[in-house]
Amino acid sequence: MTYYMNRRLFLGTSAAALAAPAILRAQSGPIVLGTLTPLTGVGGTYGPAMRDAMLGVVSDVNAAGGVLGREVRVVSEDTQTSPEAAVRAARKLIDVDGVAAIMGTWASSVTTAVAPLCWESQTMLMCVSGADSITELPHGGYIARTQPNSKLQIRVAGEFMVEESATSMAWIGPQTPFAASSIEILEEIAAGAGGGMESLIYEADKSTYRSEVDQILRGNPDFVMLGGYAADSTVLLRDIWQAGYEGRIIGPAYAVNASVVETLPVEVLEGVFTWEGAPAVESAAYADVQRILGVEDVDPYSAQTYDHMSLAILAMAAAGEATGAAIRDTLRTVSQGQGEVVESAVAGLAALGEAVDYQGASGPCDFDEIGDITGTQFVFKRIEGGAPSVYKRV
């Protein structure tokens, strides 16, 4: 599925551009950027809004005059929440469309599969995936992620369980890029609190996990953490409830999302906790995403992809060059400098005669040397009466 920004304007100028020499076309033609989000599959709940947030940024930038005197064109592809499909889509974006950056990859397995294509072609990759292993790849600076890594996410959740008086924990999930580190971190936190920790890795996409549930509940844990995605969580939560478990359950918000809440009976979900990185809800950037998407509550991934596109545009403008290498080399100059604070790409472009410090819808976009976001807020919610409500912010 391919989308083009300002298609009428692009088509109207393409014939004249094709008549120009190749080098002139490279300097004066549209700047092409790619979005690669899960429009279908497990992540399909989030992908369309993630893409639309980025398209909204580009629409505003083009209306304000573009970047480096050039229109920005976006080509959007679907990962299908599948590494194989994502690789095919990324190859098209890189080899056919010639994008300078690919933005919005969601599942860690997808980002891991796409990453080598990006660094080998010097295409910037910006993702919302959390597996620690992603930024440990030899990417040469061509990966930046706005999602807190799994070490930070699991540590925050583990500390929350301890604060909620848990003395024994359990983790149950499929084999994923973040399964091993999740278990290791929870074991460390449980031991530090003088408690116990059990874990179980299951085969994904089964119609029942009752035997696995019975096994993990034998130790009667105070808290059970879900480690899979929404489809598995739907089955697990029903099986845990049918097993008569009276302890507490917690899962990442992507594992217990709106589709899970809509599918399961109220009594199955009562008291279940979720947690996720929280957008900067008081920021002007967050308000801008609300306007673009026409919603009151912006999900964290859409807030992050709004920042992906804004950062890529500002980095290219600051570098004076529309390439992946330029984005890589200038990203931190515009995201964590000592200049004027800006909260949108349009505002940043207007201020770029001086140093700027972009602070986005997902919060301060400061990256360490391997491309990890250095910090974010988290929100814990508790499902009550069939609806999640804010329980705690940290």
C-alpha positions as CSV (number, residue, x, y, z in Angstrom):
1,M,0.0,0.0,0.0
2,T,1.6,3.2,-1.2
3,Y,0.7,6.8,-0.3
4,Y,2.0,10.0,-1.8
5,M,1.9,13.4,-0.2
6,N,0.6,16.3,-2.4
7,R,0.3,13.9,-5.3
8,R,-1.3,16.4,-7.7
9,L,1.5,18.9,-7.2
10,F,4.0,16.1,-7.7
11,L,2.4,14.8,-10.9
12,G,2.1,18.3,-12.3
13,T,5.9,18.9,-12.0
14,S,7.2,15.4,-12.8
15,A,7.2,15.8,-16.6
16,A,9.3,18.9,-16.4
17,A,11.6,17.3,-13.8
18,L,12.2,14.3,-16.0
19,A,13.4,16.6,-18.9
20,A,16.2,18.0,-16.7
21,P,19.6,16.4,-16.3
22,A,19.8,13.7,-13.7
23,I,22.1,15.7,-11.4
24,L,19.7,18.6,-11.4
25,R,16.8,16.4,-10.7
26,A,18.6,14.9,-7.7
27,Q,19.1,18.4,-6.3
28,S,15.7,19.9,-7.1
29,G,13.2,17.0,-7.1
30,P,11.1,15.9,-4.2
31,I,12.8,14.6,-1.1
32,V,11.5,11.1,-0.6
33,L,11.0,9.6,2.9
34,G,9.5,6.2,3.8
35,T,7.1,5.1,6.5
36,L,7.0,1.4,7.3
37,T,4.3,0.7,9.9
38,P,2.1,-2.3,10.7
39,L,-1.1,-1.5,8.7
40,T,-2.2,-5.1,9.1
41,G,-1.4,-8.0,11.3
42,V,-0.9,-8.0,15.1
43,G,0.2,-4.4,15.0
44,G,-2.6,-3.2,12.7
45,T,-4.3,-1.5,15.6
46,Y,-1.5,1.1,15.7
47,G,0.0,1.3,12.3
48,P,-2.5,3.5,10.4
49,A,-2.4,6.3,13.1
50,M,1.4,6.0,13.2
51,R,1.5,6.6,9.5
52,D,-1.1,9.4,9.5
53,A,0.8,11.3,12.2
54,M,3.9,11.3,9.9
55,L,1.8,12.3,6.9
56,G,0.4,15.2,8.9
57,V,3.9,16.5,9.7
58,V,4.8,16.4,6.0
59,S,1.6,18.1,4.9
60,D,2.3,21.0,7.3
61,V,5.9,21.2,6.2
62,N,5.0,21.3,2.5
63,A,2.4,23.9,3.1
64,A,5.1,26.0,4.7
65,G,7.5,25.7,1.8
66,G,9.1,22.3,2.1
67,V,12.6,21.5,3.1
68,L,15.7,23.0,1.4
69,G,13.4,24.5,-1.2
70,R,12.0,21.1,-2.1
71,E,8.7,19.3,-1.6
72,V,8.8,16.3,0.7
73,R,7.1,13.1,-0.7
74,V,6.2,10.2,1.5
75,V,5.9,6.6,0.4
76,S,4.1,4.4,2.9
77,E,4.4,0.6,3.1
78,D,2.9,-2.1,5.3
79,T,5.1,-4.4,7.4
80,Q,2.1,-6.7,7.9
81,T,3.7,-7.2,11.3
82,S,5.9,-9.7,9.5
83,P,9.7,-9.6,9.2
84,E,9.5,-11.2,5.7
85,A,6.9,-8.7,4.4
86,A,8.8,-5.9,6.0
87,V,12.0,-6.8,4.3
88,R,10.3,-6.9,0.9
89,A,8.7,-3.5,1.6
90,A,12.0,-2.0,2.9
91,R,13.9,-3.2,-0.3
92,K,11.3,-1.4,-2.4
93,L,11.6,1.8,-0.3
94,I,15.4,1.8,-0.6
95,D,16.0,0.4,-4.1
96,V,12.9,1.7,-6.0
97,D,11.8,4.8,-4.2
98,G,15.2,5.9,-3.0
99,V,14.1,7.1,0.5
100,A,16.6,8.8,2.8
101,A,14.9,7.4,5.9
102,I,12.5,4.6,6.9
103,M,10.4,5.5,9.9
104,G,7.9,3.7,12.2
105,T,8.9,0.0,12.4
106,W,7.0,-1.4,15.3
107,A,7.7,-5.1,16.2
108,S,11.2,-5.8,17.3
109,S,11.5,-8.8,15.0
110,V,10.6,-6.5,12.1
111,T,13.1,-3.8,13.0
112,T,15.8,-6.4,13.4
113,A,15.1,-7.8,10.0
114,V,15.0,-4.4,8.2
115,A,18.0,-2.9,10.0
116,P,20.8,-4.4,7.9
117,L,19.2,-3.2,4.7
118,C,19.2,0.3,6.1
119,W,22.8,0.6,7.4
120,E,24.2,-1.1,4.3
121,S,22.4,1.5,2.1
122,Q,23.0,4.4,4.4
123,T,19.3,4.8,5.0
124,M,18.3,6.2,8.4
125,L,16.0,3.9,10.4
126,M,13.8,5.2,13.2
127,C,11.7,2.7,15.1
128,V,9.4,2.2,18.1
129,S,10.7,-1.2,18.9
130,G,12.0,-2.1,22.4
131,A,14.3,-5.1,22.2
132,D,17.8,-4.3,23.6
133,S,19.5,-6.2,20.8
134,I,18.4,-3.7,18.2
135,T,20.7,-0.9,19.1
136,E,23.5,-3.4,19.9
137,L,23.6,-4.3,16.1
138,P,26.6,-2.9,14.1
139,H,24.4,-0.1,12.6
140,G,27.0,2.6,12.4
141,G,24.6,5.3,13.7
142,Y,21.8,4.5,11.3
143,I,19.3,3.4,14.0
144,A,17.5,5.7,16.4
145,R,14.5,4.7,18.5
146,T,12.1,6.7,20.5
147,Q,10.7,3.7,22.4
148,P,12.4,2.9,25.7
149,N,14.4,-0.3,25.4
150,S,13.2,-3.5,27.0
151,K,15.6,-3.2,29.9
152,L,14.2,0.1,30.9
153,Q,10.6,-1.0,30.3
154,I,10.8,-4.3,32.3
155,R,12.8,-2.7,35.1
156,V,10.1,0.0,35.5
157,A,7.4,-2.7,35.6
158,G,9.3,-4.9,37.9
159,E,9.9,-2.1,40.4
160,F,6.1,-1.3,40.2
161,M,5.3,-4.9,41.2
162,V,7.6,-4.7,44.1
163,E,6.1,-1.4,45.2
164,E,2.7,-3.2,45.0
165,S,4.0,-5.6,47.6
166,A,4.8,-8.5,45.3
167,T,7.0,-11.2,46.9
168,S,6.8,-13.6,44.0
169,M,6.6,-13.0,40.3
170,A,6.0,-15.0,37.1
171,W,6.7,-14.2,33.5
172,I,5.0,-16.0,30.6
173,G,5.4,-15.3,26.9
174,P,6.7,-16.5,23.6
175,Q,10.2,-16.5,22.3
176,T,10.9,-12.9,21.2
177,P,14.0,-10.7,20.9
178,F,13.2,-9.4,24.4
179,A,12.2,-12.5,26.2
180,A,15.6,-13.5,27.7
181,S,16.4,-10.0,29.0
182,S,12.9,-9.6,30.4
183,I,13.3,-12.8,32.5
184,E,16.8,-11.8,33.6
185,I,15.8,-8.4,34.8
186,L,12.7,-9.7,36.7
187,E,14.9,-12.4,38.3
188,E,17.3,-9.7,39.5
189,I,14.5,-7.4,40.8
190,A,12.7,-10.3,42.6
191,A,16.0,-11.5,44.2
192,G,16.8,-7.9,45.3
193,A,13.4,-7.7,47.0
194,G,13.9,-11.1,48.7
195,G,11.3,-12.8,46.5
196,G,11.0,-15.5,43.9
197,M,10.6,-15.5,40.2
198,E,9.3,-18.2,37.7
199,S,9.2,-18.0,33.9
200,L,7.8,-20.0,31.0
201,I,8.3,-19.6,27.3
202,Y,5.5,-21.0,25.2
203,E,4.8,-21.6,21.5
204,A,2.9,-18.6,20.1
205,D,-0.5,-18.5,18.3
206,K,-2.1,-21.4,20.1
207,S,-5.8,-21.7,20.8
208,T,-5.3,-22.5,24.4
209,Y,-2.5,-22.2,27.0
210,R,-4.2,-23.9,29.8
211,S,-1.4,-26.4,30.4
212,E,1.2,-23.6,30.4
213,V,-1.0,-21.5,32.7
214,D,-1.4,-24.4,35.2
215,Q,2.4,-24.8,35.2
216,I,3.2,-21.1,35.8
217,L,0.5,-20.8,38.5
218,R,1.8,-23.8,40.6
219,G,4.0,-21.4,42.6
220,N,1.1,-19.2,43.3
221,P,2.8,-15.9,42.2
222,D,1.6,-12.5,43.5
223,F,2.0,-11.1,40.0
224,V,2.0,-12.7,36.5
225,M,3.5,-10.6,33.7
226,L,2.3,-11.3,30.1
227,G,5.1,-11.2,27.6
228,G,3.4,-11.8,24.3
229,Y,1.2,-9.7,21.9
230,A,-2.6,-9.1,21.9
231,A,-3.7,-12.3,20.2
232,D,-1.8,-14.5,22.8
233,S,-2.9,-12.3,25.7
234,T,-6.5,-12.7,24.8
235,V,-6.2,-16.5,25.1
236,L,-3.9,-16.3,28.2
237,L,-6.2,-14.0,30.1
238,R,-9.2,-16.2,29.6
239,D,-7.2,-19.3,30.6
240,I,-5.8,-17.6,33.7
241,W,-9.3,-16.5,34.8
242,Q,-10.7,-20.0,34.2
243,A,-7.9,-21.4,36.3
244,G,-9.2,-19.4,39.2
245,Y,-6.1,-17.3,39.7
246,E,-6.6,-14.7,42.4
247,G,-3.4,-12.8,42.1
248,R,-2.6,-9.8,39.9
249,I,-1.7,-9.6,36.3
250,I,0.3,-7.0,34.3
251,G,1.1,-6.7,30.7
252,P,2.5,-4.1,28.3
253,A,-0.2,-1.9,26.8
254,Y,0.4,-3.4,23.3
255,A,-0.3,-6.9,24.8
256,V,-3.6,-5.8,26.5
257,N,-4.8,-3.3,24.0
258,A,-8.2,-2.0,23.0
259,S,-9.0,-5.0,20.9
260,V,-8.3,-7.3,23.9
261,V,-10.5,-5.2,26.1
262,E,-13.3,-5.3,23.5
263,T,-13.0,-9.0,23.1
264,L,-13.0,-10.4,26.6
265,P,-15.7,-10.3,29.2
266,V,-15.4,-7.6,31.9
267,E,-14.8,-10.1,34.7
268,V,-11.8,-11.6,32.9
269,L,-10.0,-8.3,32.7
270,E,-11.0,-6.8,36.1
271,G,-8.0,-5.5,37.9
272,V,-5.5,-6.2,35.1
273,F,-2.6,-3.7,35.0
274,T,-0.9,-2.3,31.8
275,W,2.0,0.0,31.4
276,E,3.6,1.9,28.5
277,G,5.8,4.8,27.8
278,A,3.7,8.0,28.1
279,P,3.6,10.8,25.6
280,A,4.2,14.4,26.7
281,V,0.5,15.2,27.1
282,E,1.1,18.8,28.1
283,S,3.3,19.6,25.1
284,A,2.4,21.7,22.0
285,A,3.7,18.7,19.9
286,Y,1.1,16.4,21.5
287,A,-1.6,18.9,20.8
288,D,-0.4,19.0,17.2
289,V,-0.8,15.2,16.9
290,Q,-4.3,15.5,18.4
291,R,-5.1,18.0,15.6
292,I,-3.6,15.8,12.9
293,L,-5.3,12.6,13.9
294,G,-8.6,14.2,15.2
295,V,-8.4,12.4,18.5
296,E,-8.2,13.4,22.2
297,D,-6.0,10.6,23.3
298,V,-2.9,10.0,21.2
299,D,-1.3,6.6,21.6
300,P,2.5,6.5,22.4
301,Y,3.5,5.1,19.0
302,S,1.8,7.8,17.0
303,A,3.4,10.4,19.2
304,Q,6.8,8.8,18.6
305,T,6.3,8.6,14.8
306,Y,5.3,12.3,14.7
307,D,8.7,12.9,16.3
308,H,10.4,10.6,13.8
309,M,9.3,12.6,10.8
310,S,9.9,16.0,12.6
311,L,13.4,15.0,13.5
312,A,14.3,13.6,10.1
313,I,13.1,16.8,8.4
314,L,14.9,19.1,10.8
315,A,18.1,17.1,10.6
316,M,18.1,17.3,6.8
317,A,17.4,21.0,6.9
318,A,20.2,21.6,9.4
319,A,22.7,19.5,7.4
320,G,21.7,21.2,4.1
321,E,21.5,17.7,2.5
322,A,18.6,15.2,2.1
323,T,20.4,11.9,2.7
324,G,20.4,9.2,5.4
325,A,23.9,10.1,6.3
326,A,22.9,13.7,6.8
327,I,20.1,12.6,9.2
328,R,22.5,10.4,11.1
329,D,25.1,13.0,11.5
330,T,22.8,15.9,12.4
331,L,20.1,14.1,14.5
332,R,21.5,15.0,17.9
333,T,22.3,18.5,16.8
334,V,18.6,19.3,16.4
335,S,17.3,17.0,19.1
336,Q,19.5,17.8,22.1
337,G,21.2,21.0,21.4
338,Q,21.4,24.1,23.6
339,G,19.3,26.3,21.3
340,E,15.7,27.4,21.1
341,V,13.2,24.7,22.1
342,V,10.9,23.8,19.2
343,E,8.0,21.4,19.3
344,S,7.2,20.9,15.6
345,A,9.0,20.6,12.3
346,V,7.5,23.8,11.0
347,A,8.6,25.8,14.1
348,G,12.0,24.2,13.9
349,L,12.5,25.0,10.3
350,A,11.6,28.7,11.0
351,A,14.2,28.8,13.8
352,L,17.0,26.9,12.1
353,G,19.1,30.0,11.5
354,E,20.1,29.4,15.1
355,A,20.6,26.2,17.2
356,V,17.4,24.3,18.0
357,D,16.4,21.7,20.6
358,Y,13.5,19.7,19.4
359,Q,11.2,18.4,22.2
360,G,8.4,16.3,20.8
361,A,5.1,14.6,21.4
362,S,6.8,11.7,23.0
363,G,8.9,13.9,25.3
364,P,12.5,15.1,25.1
365,C,14.1,13.3,22.1
366,D,17.6,12.8,23.5
367,F,19.6,9.8,22.2
368,D,22.7,8.1,23.6
369,E,25.6,7.0,21.5
370,I,24.0,3.8,20.2
371,G,20.6,5.4,19.4
372,D,18.6,4.6,22.5
373,I,16.3,7.3,23.9
374,T,17.7,8.3,27.3
375,G,14.5,8.6,29.2
376,T,10.7,8.9,29.2
377,Q,7.7,8.9,31.4
378,F,5.6,5.8,32.0
379,V,1.9,5.4,32.8
380,F,0.4,2.4,34.6
381,K,-3.3,1.8,34.0
382,R,-5.8,-0.6,35.8
383,I,-8.8,-2.1,34.0
384,E,-11.9,-1.5,36.0
385,G,-15.4,-2.2,34.8
386,G,-14.2,-3.0,31.3
387,A,-12.2,0.2,30.8
388,P,-8.6,1.2,31.6
389,S,-8.0,4.1,33.9
390,V,-4.8,5.8,35.0
391,Y,-3.4,4.2,38.1
392,K,0.1,5.8,38.4
393,R,2.6,7.8,36.5
394,V,6.3,7.5,37.0
